[in-house]
Amino acid sequence: MNITLELIRKELLQIFRNPLIVKVIVMAPVLQLIVLVFAANFEIKNLNIGFIDRDNTSISSSVKNSFVSSGYFKLKNIKKDYSEGLKEFDREDVDIIVEIPDNFEKDFKNGLHPNMFIAVNAINSMKAGVASSYISKTMATYYKSESFLSASKNANLQSIPTIDVEYSDWYNPHLDYKSYMLAGVLCAIVTIMGILLTSLNVVREKEIGTIEQLNVIPITKSQFIIGKIVPFALVGLAQFTLGIIVAIIIFNMKIEGSIVLLYVMLLVYLLVVLSVGFLISIFSETQSQAMFVSLFCMFIFILMSGLFTPVESMPDWAQYIVKLNPLSYMIEAMRMIILKGSTFLNVIKDFSVLIGMGVLVNSMIFVFYKKVN
C-alpha cells in the first residue's frame, strides 16, 4: 500500500510541476463549457411516439395513422394506461405520449371541440421544441387529408371542428437548451483530458527512460497501473467539480438528482477512459503516436455519443457503433441524473455497461503490458 501511495504521490508531483498542464487542467473546463454549450445544431427525426387511445374509433385511428405516416415519428408502443406511459418516459423509450380521451368521436358528432393531450420529454429542449412544431404541422396537414375527410364522413359529422392540443413539457419545462448541453459537455471534458493526459504521461516515461527504472524496482504490475491511473482520476474529479461550479454560477444549472450518484457514475466512467488512455500508451512508442491515436479515439467518442446529434437520428450502422461508446452511456446517465433526478435504478443499465467496459479494458492492460520483474 505504501509503495502504491508513493507512486501516486510521484505522479501528482510530476503533473503539477508542469505549469502548462496545470493551466490546461484549470482553464479547459471553463472555456469548453462556455464555447461548446452554444456550438450544437440538431436535425431531429425518428421521434418515438406512444399512443394511448381510449376511444378506439375511426377518428382516433386516423389521427394515429397521420402521425405515423408523417415521416417525423416512429410508433414505439400503444399504452392503455397513462402511468404505464410515464414509465416509458423514465426508460427513455418514448419521446412523446399522445392520449386520445374517451368520447373523442362522440364530441366530434356533437359539434364540440375535443381535446387531445400530448406530453413531450423535454430533457432535450431543442428536440422537444422541434417535436412540438412537428406535431402542429402534422395536425394541420391531417385536417386537409383524405383520411380525415373520410373518417369524418364515416362518423356522420355535420361539420368539421378543430382539435385543441395541450402540451406538457416534462423534466425541462422552460426548454432550456443550455441545461441539456451542459451535462454532455462536462462528460466530454473529462474524456478529452483523461485519455490525452494518461496516454502522454506513460509514453513520456518511455521517451526519457524512467519507465525502465519503474520496471525493475520491486513493484507489482497492479501497483504500477494503479499508480498511473489514480492520479489522473483525481484530476478528472477536480475538473468535473470545477465544471459543475462553473455551470451553476454562469448558467444557473440545477442538479435535480443525487450528487453522490453523479460522482459514483463519474468514478466508474473514469475507470474506463483512463484505462483506454493507458492502453493507447502501451502500444505507442512516442508522444506523437499517442497523441494521434488519442485524438482519433476522442473524436469518435464525442461525435458518436449523442452529445451534438441525437442517436435516434443516426443511421442504423452508426447506432450499433454508439453502443460500443462508453461516453454515450455516461452522457445519458448524466442528463438523466441532472435534469430528471433519476435514481440508481434508472441508470443501472448505463452503470452496468460501464463496469463491464472497465473490466474489459483493464483486463487488456494486464494482458498487453509487459513488466520486467
Rosetta blueprint (number, residue, H / E / L):
1 M L
2 N H
3 I H
4 T H
5 L H
6 E H
7 L H
8 I H
9 R H
10 K H
11 E H
12 L H
13 L H
14 Q H
15 I H
16 F H
17 R L
18 N L
19 P H
20 L H
21 I H
22 V H
23 K H
24 V H
25 I H
26 V H
27 M H
28 A H
29 P H
30 V H
31 L H
32 Q H
33 L H
34 I H
35 V H
36 L H
37 V L
38 F L
39 A L
40 A L
41 N L
42 F L
43 E L
44 I L
45 K L
46 N L
47 L E
48 N E
49 I E
50 G E
51 F E
52 I E
53 D E
54 R L
55 D L
56 N L
57 T L
58 S H
59 I H
60 S H
61 S H
62 S H
63 V H
64 K H
65 N H
66 S H
67 F H
68 V H
69 S H
70 S L
71 G L
72 Y L
73 F E
74 K E
75 L E
76 K E
77 N E
78 I E
79 K L
80 K L
81 D L
82 Y H
83 S H
84 E H
85 G H
86 L H
87 K H
88 E H
89 F H
90 D H
91 R L
92 E L
93 D L
94 V L
95 D L
96 I E
97 I E
98 V E
99 E E
100 I E
101 P L
102 D L
103 N L
104 F H
105 E H
106 K H
107 D H
108 F H
109 K H
110 N L
111 G L
112 L L
113 H L
114 P L
115 N E
116 M E
117 F E
118 I E
119 A E
120 V E
121 N E
122 A L
123 I L
124 N L
125 S H
126 M H
127 K H
128 A H
129 G H
130 V H
131 A H
132 S H
133 S H
134 Y H
135 I H
136 S H
137 K H
138 T H
139 M H
140 A H
141 T H
142 Y H
143 Y H
144 K L
145 S L
146 E H
147 S H
148 F H
149 L H
150 S H
151 A H
152 S H
153 K H
154 N H
155 A L
156 N L
157 L L
158 Q L
159 S L
160 I L
161 P L
162 T L
163 I L
164 D E
165 V E
166 E E
167 Y E
168 S E
169 D E
170 W E
171 Y L
172 N L
173 P L
174 H L
175 L L
176 D L
177 Y H
178 K H
179 S H
180 Y H
181 M H
182 L H
183 A H
184 G H
185 V H
186 L H
187 C H
188 A H
189 I H
190 V H
191 T H
192 I H
193 M H
194 G H
195 I H
196 L H
197 L H
198 T H
199 S H
200 L H
201 N H
202 V H
203 V H
204 R H
205 E H
206 K H
207 E H
208 I H
209 G L
210 T H
211 I H
212 E H
213 Q H
214 L H
215 N H
216 V H
217 I L
218 P L
219 I L
220 T L
221 K H
222 S H
223 Q H
224 F H
225 I H
226 I H
227 G H
228 K H
229 I H
230 V H
231 P H
232 F H
233 A H
234 L H
235 V H
236 G H
237 L H
238 A H
239 Q H
240 F H
241 T H
242 L H
243 G H
244 I H
245 I H
246 V H
247 A H
248 I H
249 I H
250 I H
251 F H
252 N L
253 M L
254 K L
255 I L
256 E L
257 G L
258 S L
259 I H
260 V H
261 L H
262 L H
263 Y H
264 V H
265 M H
266 L H
267 L H
268 V H
269 Y H
270 L H
271 L H
272 V H
273 V H
274 L H
275 S H
276 V H
277 G H
278 F H
279 L H
280 I H
281 S H
282 I H
283 F H
284 S L
285 E L
286 T L
287 Q H
288 S H
289 Q H
290 A H
291 M H
292 F H
293 V H
294 S H
295 L H
296 F H
297 C H
298 M H
299 F H
300 I H
301 F H
302 I H
303 L H
304 M L
305 S L
306 G L
307 L L
308 F L
309 T L
310 P L
311 V H
312 E H
313 S H
314 M L
315 P L
316 D H
317 W H
318 A H
319 Q H
320 Y H
321 I H
322 V H
323 K L
324 L L
325 N L
326 P H
327 L H
328 S H
329 Y H
330 M H
331 I H
332 E H
333 A H
334 M H
335 R H
336 M H
337 I H
338 I H
339 L H
340 K H
341 G L
342 S L
343 T L
344 F H
345 L H
346 N H
347 V H
348 I H
349 K H
350 D H
351 F H
352 S H
353 V H
354 L H
355 I H
356 G H
357 M H
358 G H
359 V H
360 L H
361 V H
362 N H
363 S H
364 M H
365 I H
366 F H
367 V H
368 F H
369 Y L
370 K L
371 K L
372 V L
373 N L
